[in-house]
Amino acid sequence: MICENHTRVTEFILLGFTNNPEMQVSLFILFLAIYTVTLLGNFLIVTVTSMDPALQTPMYFFLRNLSLLEVCFTLVMVPKMLVDLVSLRKIISFVGCGTQMYFFFLFGSSECFLLSMMAYDRFVAICNPLRYSVVMNRSLCLWMAIGSWMSGVPVSMLQTAWMMALPFCGPNAVDHFFCDGPPVLKLVTVDTTMYEMQALASTFLFIMFPFSLILVSYTHIIITILRMPSAKGRQKAFSTCSSHLLVVSLFYGTASLTYLRPKSNQSPESKKLVSLSYTVITPMLNPIIYSLRNNEVKRAVKRTITQKVLQKLDVF
């Protein structure tokens, strides 16, 4: 559609969190620290699960993919957000906005499916342990990971192409810290009912469908754990799932507040806080959760650090 009597928007202004310069500096330092911890923590998980022989299992293969996905997910938004916090003009081009939106949808959808694959892995390990190594073979794990990474491509292309083809003929100020779907949708100058219906359908397919698989997997897992005769066995089985359950709760709990209600009456400030939790905070917490609640990972981290220190000492 052509913008009659109006110039089509060629760039967007990201309003971010605040216009207070002192507050912006404080937020820059805070988010830079969080981003640094996120990168270090996730790369540590990738390194440890790749190098340590004790962690060459499907569970840690998927955990390594989750950490890589978190790095990509934050890379889409956080560097731009940090630059905007110390810039006078918080501008992003029309193409840049569409690109950011595409990769955000891509990695977000991929994470939904990867979390469901991790739940299936725990289901097989606890409910069918004797066949675990046969069912969760290397080939299946590889295809499950590839499928998770590629699952977000169709919905990302559809959502982004449709959104950016809509007419933006009026205001260009996005009341958010990145080009997310709902705040950008508010700037469209025509009726968006069809797009919202499609977006809601995509949300149910690419968020609620994987979540349903997770629920089904954990329903069977809980039933199996409760039937175990040994209290020690129940505790051990639950401990292998607790980290994943916590990560799922953090990610889905916050993301569903935004994408199940694309045009809700929530204040922009509260929406930013919700978005901040699953785009910035959760990727930082994931490696911490898996490290602190998993004794195998803690032991592997210690072994890896010790080996690195010894190698440096041998050099001298």
C-alpha positions as CSV (number, residue, x, y, z in Angstrom):
1,M,0.0,0.0,0.0
2,I,1.3,3.5,-0.9
3,C,1.3,6.2,1.7
4,E,-0.9,8.9,0.1
5,N,0.0,12.5,1.1
6,H,2.6,11.1,3.6
7,T,6.2,10.1,3.4
8,R,6.8,6.4,4.1
9,V,8.8,5.8,7.2
10,T,12.5,5.0,6.4
11,E,13.8,4.8,9.9
12,F,12.5,4.3,13.5
13,I,13.4,5.9,16.7
14,L,13.8,3.5,19.6
15,L,12.6,5.4,22.8
16,G,14.3,2.9,25.1
17,F,13.9,3.2,28.8
18,T,14.6,6.8,29.8
19,N,15.8,10.2,28.5
20,N,17.7,10.9,31.7
21,P,21.4,11.0,30.8
22,E,22.5,9.9,34.3
23,M,20.0,7.0,34.3
24,Q,21.2,6.0,30.8
25,V,24.8,5.7,32.0
26,S,23.7,3.6,35.0
27,L,21.7,1.3,32.8
28,F,24.5,1.1,30.3
29,I,26.9,-0.1,33.0
30,L,24.3,-2.5,34.4
31,F,23.4,-4.1,31.0
32,L,27.0,-4.2,29.9
33,A,27.8,-6.2,33.1
34,I,24.8,-8.5,32.5
35,Y,25.8,-9.0,28.8
36,T,29.4,-9.8,29.8
37,V,28.2,-12.4,32.3
38,T,25.8,-13.8,29.7
39,L,28.5,-14.3,27.2
40,L,31.1,-15.7,29.6
41,G,28.6,-18.0,31.2
42,N,27.2,-19.4,28.0
43,F,30.6,-19.8,26.3
44,L,31.8,-21.5,29.5
45,I,28.9,-24.0,29.2
46,V,29.7,-24.5,25.5
47,T,33.4,-25.1,26.2
48,V,32.9,-27.4,29.2
49,T,30.2,-29.6,27.5
50,S,32.4,-29.8,24.3
51,M,35.7,-30.7,26.1
52,D,34.8,-32.8,29.1
53,P,34.4,-36.5,28.3
54,A,31.9,-37.0,31.1
55,L,29.5,-34.6,29.5
56,Q,29.3,-36.2,26.1
57,T,25.6,-37.2,26.4
58,P,22.4,-36.0,24.7
59,M,21.4,-33.9,27.7
60,Y,24.6,-31.8,27.5
61,F,24.5,-31.8,23.7
62,F,21.2,-30.0,23.9
63,L,22.4,-27.7,26.7
64,R,25.4,-26.7,24.5
65,N,22.9,-25.8,21.7
66,L,20.8,-23.8,24.2
67,S,23.8,-21.8,25.3
68,L,24.7,-21.1,21.6
69,L,21.1,-20.0,21.0
70,E,21.2,-17.7,24.0
71,V,24.3,-16.0,22.7
72,C,22.7,-15.5,19.3
73,F,19.4,-14.3,20.9
74,T,21.1,-11.6,23.0
75,L,23.4,-10.6,20.1
76,V,20.3,-9.5,18.1
77,M,19.3,-6.9,20.7
78,V,21.7,-6.1,23.5
79,P,24.6,-4.5,21.5
80,K,22.2,-2.1,19.8
81,M,20.6,-1.4,23.1
82,L,23.9,-0.6,24.7
83,V,24.8,1.7,21.8
84,D,21.5,3.5,22.1
85,L,22.0,4.1,25.8
86,V,25.1,6.3,25.1
87,S,23.8,7.8,21.8
88,L,21.9,11.1,21.4
89,R,19.9,9.7,18.4
90,K,18.5,6.3,19.0
91,I,17.8,5.5,15.3
92,I,17.4,2.2,13.5
93,S,16.8,2.0,9.7
94,F,13.6,0.4,8.3
95,V,15.7,-2.5,7.0
96,G,17.6,-2.8,10.2
97,C,14.4,-2.9,12.2
98,G,13.1,-5.7,9.9
99,T,16.3,-7.6,10.2
100,Q,16.4,-7.3,14.0
101,M,12.7,-8.4,14.1
102,Y,13.4,-11.4,11.9
103,F,16.3,-12.8,13.9
104,F,14.5,-12.1,17.2
105,F,11.5,-14.2,16.0
106,L,13.9,-16.8,14.5
107,F,15.9,-17.4,17.7
108,G,12.9,-17.1,20.0
109,S,10.9,-19.7,18.0
110,S,14.0,-22.0,17.9
111,E,14.4,-21.8,21.6
112,C,10.8,-22.9,22.2
113,F,11.4,-26.0,20.1
114,L,14.8,-26.7,21.6
115,L,13.4,-26.6,25.1
116,S,10.7,-29.1,24.1
117,M,13.5,-31.4,22.7
118,M,15.3,-31.2,26.0
119,A,12.1,-32.1,27.8
120,Y,11.7,-35.2,25.5
121,D,15.3,-36.1,26.3
122,R,14.5,-36.1,30.0
123,F,11.3,-38.1,29.3
124,V,13.2,-40.9,27.6
125,A,16.0,-40.9,30.3
126,I,13.6,-41.2,33.2
127,C,10.6,-43.1,31.7
128,N,12.6,-45.5,29.5
129,P,16.1,-45.6,30.9
130,L,17.0,-49.0,29.5
131,R,16.5,-47.8,25.9
132,Y,17.8,-44.3,26.4
133,S,21.1,-44.8,24.5
134,V,19.3,-46.5,21.7
135,V,16.5,-44.0,21.3
136,M,18.6,-40.9,21.9
137,N,21.3,-41.9,19.5
138,R,23.8,-39.3,17.9
139,S,21.9,-39.1,14.6
140,L,18.5,-38.4,16.2
141,C,20.0,-35.8,18.6
142,L,21.7,-34.1,15.6
143,W,18.4,-33.9,13.6
144,M,16.5,-32.8,16.7
145,A,18.9,-29.9,17.1
146,I,18.9,-29.0,13.4
147,G,15.1,-29.1,13.4
148,S,15.0,-26.8,16.5
149,W,17.3,-24.2,14.9
150,M,15.4,-24.3,11.6
151,S,11.9,-24.4,13.0
152,G,11.8,-20.6,13.4
153,V,12.6,-19.8,9.8
154,P,9.0,-20.1,8.3
155,V,7.3,-18.1,11.1
156,S,10.1,-15.5,11.1
157,M,9.9,-14.9,7.4
158,L,6.1,-14.7,7.4
159,Q,5.8,-12.5,10.5
160,T,8.6,-10.1,9.4
161,A,7.7,-9.9,5.7
162,W,4.0,-9.3,6.4
163,M,4.7,-6.7,9.2
164,M,7.3,-4.7,7.1
165,A,5.0,-4.7,4.1
166,L,2.3,-2.9,6.0
167,P,2.1,0.9,5.6
168,F,4.1,3.0,8.1
169,C,3.1,6.6,7.1
170,G,2.8,8.4,10.4
171,P,4.8,8.3,13.7
172,N,8.1,6.4,13.7
173,A,8.8,6.4,17.5
174,V,8.9,2.8,18.8
175,D,8.2,2.8,22.5
176,H,10.6,-0.1,23.2
177,F,14.3,-0.9,23.4
178,F,14.3,-3.0,20.2
179,C,12.1,-3.7,17.2
180,D,9.6,-6.1,18.7
181,G,6.4,-7.0,17.0
182,P,3.7,-5.5,19.2
183,P,5.2,-2.0,19.7
184,V,6.1,-1.7,15.9
185,L,2.6,-2.9,15.1
186,K,1.1,0.2,16.8
187,L,2.7,2.4,14.2
188,V,0.9,0.8,11.3
189,T,-1.6,3.2,9.7
190,V,-4.2,0.7,8.6
191,D,-6.3,-1.9,10.3
192,T,-4.1,-4.8,11.5
193,T,-6.8,-7.3,12.5
194,M,-5.7,-9.9,9.9
195,Y,-2.1,-9.6,10.9
196,E,-3.0,-10.0,14.6
197,M,-5.0,-13.1,13.9
198,Q,-2.1,-14.6,11.9
199,A,0.3,-13.6,14.7
200,L,-1.8,-15.2,17.4
201,A,-2.1,-18.4,15.3
202,S,1.7,-18.4,14.9
203,T,2.1,-17.8,18.6
204,F,0.0,-20.8,19.4
205,L,1.8,-23.0,16.9
206,F,5.4,-22.0,17.7
207,I,5.0,-21.2,21.4
208,M,2.1,-23.2,22.8
209,F,2.7,-26.4,20.7
210,P,6.3,-26.9,22.0
211,F,5.0,-25.9,25.5
212,S,2.3,-28.6,25.2
213,L,5.0,-31.2,24.3
214,I,6.9,-30.1,27.4
215,L,3.8,-30.5,29.6
216,V,3.1,-34.0,28.2
217,S,6.7,-35.0,28.7
218,Y,6.8,-33.8,32.3
219,T,3.4,-35.3,33.1
220,H,4.8,-38.7,32.3
221,I,8.1,-37.8,34.1
222,I,6.3,-36.8,37.3
223,I,4.1,-40.0,37.2
224,T,7.2,-42.1,36.7
225,I,9.1,-40.4,39.6
226,L,6.2,-40.8,42.0
227,R,6.1,-44.5,41.3
228,M,9.8,-44.9,42.2
229,P,10.1,-46.9,45.4
230,S,13.3,-45.2,46.6
231,A,13.3,-41.7,47.9
232,K,16.9,-41.3,46.8
233,G,16.0,-42.4,43.3
234,R,13.1,-39.9,43.2
235,Q,15.4,-37.1,44.3
236,K,18.1,-37.9,41.8
237,A,15.5,-38.2,38.9
238,F,13.9,-34.8,39.9
239,S,17.3,-33.1,40.2
240,T,18.1,-33.9,36.5
241,C,14.9,-32.1,35.5
242,S,14.8,-29.1,38.0
243,S,17.2,-26.9,36.0
244,H,15.3,-27.4,32.8
245,L,11.9,-26.8,34.5
246,L,13.1,-23.5,36.0
247,V,14.5,-22.3,32.6
248,V,11.2,-23.3,30.9
249,S,9.2,-21.4,33.5
250,L,11.3,-18.3,33.2
251,F,11.2,-18.2,29.4
252,Y,7.6,-19.2,28.7
253,G,6.1,-17.4,31.7
254,T,7.4,-14.0,30.5
255,A,7.2,-14.5,26.7
256,S,3.5,-15.6,26.9
257,L,2.6,-12.3,28.6
258,T,3.7,-10.4,25.5
259,Y,2.9,-12.6,22.6
260,L,-0.5,-14.1,23.6
261,R,-1.8,-10.5,23.9
262,P,-0.1,-8.5,21.0
263,K,-2.2,-5.3,21.7
264,S,-2.9,-5.6,25.4
265,N,-3.6,-2.6,27.6
266,Q,-0.4,-3.2,29.6
267,S,1.7,0.0,30.1
268,P,4.7,0.4,27.8
269,E,7.0,0.4,30.9
270,S,5.7,-2.9,32.2
271,K,6.0,-4.5,28.7
272,K,9.6,-3.3,28.5
273,L,10.3,-5.0,31.9
274,V,8.7,-8.2,30.7
275,S,10.6,-8.2,27.5
276,L,13.8,-7.4,29.4
277,S,13.3,-10.5,31.6
278,Y,13.3,-13.0,28.7
279,T,15.7,-11.1,26.3
280,V,18.4,-10.1,28.8
281,I,17.9,-11.6,32.2
282,T,17.0,-15.2,31.3
283,P,19.9,-15.8,29.0
284,M,22.2,-14.7,31.8
285,L,20.5,-16.9,34.4
286,N,20.4,-20.1,32.3
287,P,24.1,-21.0,32.6
288,I,24.0,-20.0,36.3
289,I,21.0,-22.2,36.9
290,Y,22.6,-25.2,35.1
291,S,25.9,-24.7,36.8
292,L,24.7,-24.3,40.3
293,R,22.0,-27.0,40.2
294,N,24.0,-29.6,38.3
295,N,26.9,-31.3,40.1
296,E,28.3,-32.8,36.9
297,V,28.6,-29.4,35.3
298,K,30.2,-28.0,38.5
299,R,32.7,-30.8,38.6
300,A,33.4,-30.4,34.8
301,V,33.9,-26.6,35.2
302,K,36.5,-27.3,38.0
303,R,38.3,-29.9,35.9
304,T,38.4,-27.6,32.9
305,I,39.7,-24.6,34.9
306,T,42.3,-26.8,36.6
307,Q,43.5,-28.2,33.3
308,K,43.9,-24.7,31.9
309,V,45.8,-23.5,34.9
310,L,48.1,-26.6,34.8
311,Q,48.7,-26.1,31.1
312,K,49.8,-22.5,31.7
313,L,52.0,-23.6,34.5
314,D,53.7,-26.1,32.2
315,V,54.4,-23.4,29.7
316,F,56.4,-21.5,32.3
